[in-house]
Amino acid sequence: MPVSASKERDMLSRYHLTDPYPNEWPQPLRGEDDSDSDSGSDVQQPKHRNGNVRESRLSATYKSIDRHASLRSLGLSGTQKTAGGVDSLVQRDEPDPLGMAPSVAAELRRRGLPVDEDGLRNRFMLSSTSFSPQLFLAQVHEDASTQELLQGLDFLSRSIEQKSASLKVLVESNFEKFVRAKATIDNVYTEMRTQGAEPLEPATGRRPHSRQTSKNQSHFRNSSNPFSPANKPLPSDKKKNALTKESEYGVQGIKAPLTEVAIKAEEVWGPALGGREREEGLKAILGSMEQHKEVFRLSGSVFEAIRKNGYDTVIADYRLAKKYADEARTIADYARSNNASLSEQEVNQIILTARMWHDVSAQIETFKREVWRRLKTSHGRKPKAVVDDTDKELHMELIGVLLQLGVDENPIWQWLNSRSLYLKDKIARSFERSRIETEILRRRLANNGNPDAKALAQYLRSAGGVTSTQLVMGSTSAIDTPSITAFWEKVHASINALLSVSEGVLGEVIEFWEATQSFIDNKAQKVFPTAVFAAGLEHLELEPDDVASLRSGARDLVNLLRENVLAFFSDPPVENLSDLYSPIPPTPITPDSAQATVSPHIKRSFSFPQDVPPPSPRSGASWEKFAFWPPGGNSLSGVHYLSRILALVGTAATEMSSLSVIRTMRSGAEPLKLLVGAARERCIQAVCAAWVPDAERCKYMELWVRNAERRDLTTTPSTFMAFEEKILAGMQKIAYISEATTTAAARGEEVIVPPSAKLLQAVRGCFVTSLYKALSGMVENAERPGIDGRKEDDPDGVTLPLRAVGGSGGDAENTVLDARDQNVRRLFTLSNLAHLRSEIIPQLIAQFESSFSVKLTEESKTIRDVLSQIDARLFQAYVKPTITALQATITAGITSPTWALETGRPTDARPYVYEVLLALVLVHSEVSTTAPPLTNQILSYLLEHSSLALISAFKTRPRYTLSALMQATLDVEFMAQTLNNYTTDRASEVQSQVYLTLDERTDNEARARLEGELPAMRGVLKRLREGTKGEFGCFRREKRGRDVRSGSGGGAARTWGSLGIGGEGLR
């Protein structure tokens, strides 16, 4: 619809326009802001518009007075001066009104804007009338986030509230002044209103609604004063200007000139403001906008697509913008080459397209920089999730976008190279952090002091209670102390983070090389959409130099992993932690470095605590040579974790050797073989160094508790067997890395070779030594004396039973032994040794031979000999006190003067025989209730030595009478028949020597008379056997036949044979 002339004038005055159809935005009125505003504005405005310009300046001046009245009253310093030297009240610098920066000028200067120009600087100053909020936010807060802008809005709101409060205080403090000013204004208004009006009748009272002053106030223009000018007659010119209805409220005098001016203005400007030309111009503008609406739309469409990460839309709009730009460029080139003038429509098209192309190009360049940044930092591993086959990887999508937009550098090479640098930095940082953390944990363990041997034995004892399945499931808390277990878990996690194919850096290295090989073979490029190939083939293939550089980078990554792992196992603990720091790369390309500007507090290196423990003092312990072994750790936890760690190393070496870039190397997989061999050798050395001390601690495994299945044994044999079996199984996994061999078999790589003979010999010697140490510890437990006798507690706890096992009551009494009794310890140790010799040690030797494919022929013979020696020594230690006592009793009894009767037939055995048998009853009771399988062996041995003692005692008498011979026969036969069940071949032989000794000291007459006494002696013997059935019933067992042994020698054989000695004669 057409615009009236008055509205057009208002619009021109409001927006300070000189033309209703401007081609550019007018310069803002600078007024007090621009130092050269007075002269500059005059030059820019047309001469015939001086009146309007002057009015505009005047309006701006009044606005400045109104806006900065409070500021002027405050007398601010640091304001600008106009060209005429007038203070414009606009400050040269001020703080950020949003509270984000201390200085707006400094922020603009940092962004490279010419802040020394007053006109430009005033656009950013809040105290200036030309302040532009849009420009202020676009430049000063270009990088501010939405959250920061919201915080700035809160800050600005609080500032306004504070200023409002200060104004309120100002009004309250100056209220009296305001009242006086209001009274003055009212008087002036009354004078203007009554000027030229007829005077009224004086009245005594006050008029309603009149403005009166107080008694204390006076004014020279007070209407109540009879001498005031209001009561005097007014001239006619003042009456015209009076604010009365008759004078049309003061405009009567200027009404006629205004009417004349309006008529002349209408005659001059009427055609220009409402003519057809304006209508045609508007139609032309609307037609141009309609014709080129796609051009107008492109800039906003590209911006919106970039904001939403719509890569396809960005590319499509960019191509369309490029098409329009090419069309405009073609029109301009054609006109230039033909010297033809451009039509107005063509000029509009070129101008609009140029502006659009400039804006779109700037946005696309910014977009490409962001895509480059994202491409070079897109190196994190994707989460494990089910991904659709149609989903593209991020880097492939970004590379495709760059190729379609057009770039100078090859994005494929840039991505692969940045990924290689990222992986190198990640390997260095991961290994550095792991070594430092491991060393700190190792030092803390070392500074905790030597652990208690009995406490360590508790974890060794747990070998019998923790199954392999539980260890696999993670139940490792029972095999070592929590701190040592935490150390092992840290080491395993560190190696896993480096060498795991699924979770570690090695997996990323393998993925990197697979992606690189795919790009080298031009297989990965097939994933790109057709539009990428349509954009050009310039950067779709890698250059030969780039391929060689990528191959070298992949080899460097493998070598870096290999060297770090080798150093971890081979290097001893460091004295200075700073030796573990790796130099920071000059320009690391990592996601962390990309975010360094956003998060400056993110540190690249590992920041360990301030209280770093000092290096542990050297004490000559075996673990001081190994950085990966926890101080005080036992071999049980060592073999468990080292077997898992070496499985990771072996699998990683196999995976790395299978890479094509490694197979093409001249050295091939040889460095990886050396890595596996060195790591395995160091692990075996560390385990062997802990195995032997742990075998010595096996003596603390003894709880003196009966085995639940074998009551004649303690729990030590089964516990020791479980300990050795787990150590052997773990050593087999370490030596052959069997868990990694299964993975390597499918690839056919020979990185993991069998252990050397030297290594197996070390394991062999350590195994045999551990058996010796364990056996020695068992004997030490049995032989250790008590304090002040057998019944006192042992101070070192070796001989104390576990009182709490089995609780209280019958089960506990039957299970827990009185280990303070040395004989009980010796008997159980003898029984344990017998079980070890017959079952456990042969089984362990068989397991070793099967696991390591070696024969322990010589070692087995040596172990059996050692066991025999230990058993014999311990057996003698047990029976020797009893034998000594028996010999003393027998000797004292036979050599006693009252032993034999002078005449007559003996009717009873002598007392020493009963003493001997009672002593044997006690031994039988002790052995049968402690270790029943040893009863026959011990009593047979004691019977043999009792017979030898009889021989020695009988030899002390030179001659035996008939009565003495009958007494000796009765004593010997009564003892022999009572202990008949424990008679062995050796005991029978010794008994025959007893009769030979008596026969040598007997004459023929005594022998002949003895035959007549045999029936009576049989009766006496029978009566004695029947009478002592209750006392010596413990010696009775199921009857077994005894072979009749013939004597040797003529007379003696016949004499004792006729008596039936050794057969059924006196029975």
Number of C-alpha atoms within 10 A of each C-alpha: 4 10 10 12 16 10 10 15 15 12 13 15 16 10 13 18 18 15 9 13 11 9 7 6 9 13 12 17 21 25 24 26 32 25 22 17 20 17 11 12 19 14 10 10 14 11 10 8 11 13 10 17 21 13 12 18 19 13 14 17 17 12 14 18 16 10 15 18 12 11 13 14 8 9 10 11 12 13 15 21 20 18 14 11 9 11 17 23 25 25 19 20 21 18 15 21 18 20 16 17 15 14 15 22 23 17 17 17 13 10 12 9 15 12 19 11 11 18 20 16 23 25 21 26 25 19 21 24 21 22 18 15 12 10 13 18 15 12 14 20 17 11 10 14 10 9 9 15 15 13 15 18 15 13 16 16 13 12 15 11 12 12 11 12 12 12 13 12 12 11 13 11 11 11 12 11 11 13 11 13 12 12 18 16 12 15 20 14 14 18 18 19 16 18 24 24 20 13 12 7 6 8 7 6 6 9 9 6 6 8 13 15 16 7 6 5 10 10 12 10 16 20 18 12 13 11 12 13 15 22 17 12 13 14 10 10 10 16 21 20 20 23 22 18 10 13 17 14 14 20 15 16 15 11 12 11 11 12 11 11 12 12 12 12 11 14 11 11 12 14 13 14 19 15 12 11 12 16 13 11 12 13 12 14 14 12 13 15 16 12 13 16 11 14 22 16 12 20 21 14 17 25 17 14 16 19 11 11 12 12 16 13 16 24 20 14 19 23 14 15 22 17 13 21 22 14 15 20 14 13 16 17 12 13 12 12 8 8 9 10 11 15 9 10 13 14 15 16 21 21 13 18 23 17 15 22 22 13 16 22 17 12 16 19 12 13 19 18 12 11 17 17 13 17 24 22 21 17 22 11 12 8 7 7 6 6 9 7 6 6 8 13 10 14 20 17 17 23 22 24 22 23 26 20 19 16 13 9 12 18 24 23 21 16 23 23 19 19 24 22 18 20 24 24 18 16 21 19 19 18 22 19 20 22 24 20 18 22 24 21 21 25 19 19 21 22 15 11 11 10 14 9 15 17 15 21 22 18 19 28 25 19 24 18 12 16 14 13 9 11 16 11 9 9 13 19 17 18 27 24 20 12 16 23 20 16 24 23 14 16 22 19 16 21 22 21 20 26 28 19 19 12 13 18 24 25 19 21 23 19 14 19 22 14 15 23 18 14 20 18 12 13 11 15 18 11 12 17 11 9 13 20 16 10 13 12 10 14 16 21 17 19 13 10 9 16 17 11 14 22 18 12 20 22 18 14 23 21 16 15 24 22 14 17 19 19 16 19 19 19 13 14 22 14 11 9 15 9 10 15 16 14 8 12 11 6 8 17 21 20 16 16 17 15 12 13 10 10 11 9 8 12 11 11 13 14 10 11 8 6 7 13 16 14 18 18 10 8 7 8 11 17 20 19 16 19 20 26 26 26 26 22 24 24 28 24 27 28 26 23 21 27 26 21 24 25 22 22 28 30 25 26 28 26 20 26 23 19 17 14 18 18 13 10 11 8 10 15 22 14 16 26 19 16 24 26 21 16 24 24 19 17 26 22 18 21 28 25 17 22 24 21 17 24 27 21 21 28 26 25 24 25 22 26 24 19 16 11 9 10 17 23 25 25 21 24 23 19 20 24 18 22 22 24 18 21 23 21 18 23 26 20 21 27 25 21 27 17 17 22 20 11 17 21 11 8 12 11 17 17 25 23 15 13 16 11 10 9 14 18 12 13 23 20 12 19 22 17 17 21 19 18 19 20 24 19 20 27 20 16 22 26 18 14 18 16 12 8 11 14 14 15 19 16 10 9 13 21 28 20 18 17 17 9 14 15 12 10 8 9 11 15 14 12 20 21 22 19 26 22 19 21 20 21 25 25 24 27 30 25 22 24 24 18 16 20 17 12 12 19 21 15 15 19 18 16 16 23 15 12 16 18 11 14 14 16 11 9 14 16 11 13 21 16 12 15 20 15 12 18 20 13 12 20 17 14 15 21 17 13 10 18 19 13 14 25 20 15 18 24 19 14 19 23 15 10 9 10 17 21 15 11 10 11 16 19 16 15 21 18 14 19 19 17 15 20 20 14 15 22 18 11 18 20 14 16 22 16 13 23 21 17 13 18 20 17 14 20 22 20 18 21 29 23 19 23 24 18 21 26 22 17 19 22 17 12 12 10 15 20 18 23 18 22 21 23 23 24 21 23 21 19 20 23 20 20 19 20 19 21 19 22 20 17 12 13 22 20 15 20 25 21 18 23 21 20 17 21 22 14 15 19 13 12 10 17 20 12 11 20 14 11 14 17 14 14 25 17 14 21 22 14 13 17 19 10 11 12 13 9 13 17 12 15 18 13 10 6 8 8 8 13 10 13 14 14 20 12 10 8 15 20 18 15 19 23 17 12 21 15 24 22 17 12 15 22 17
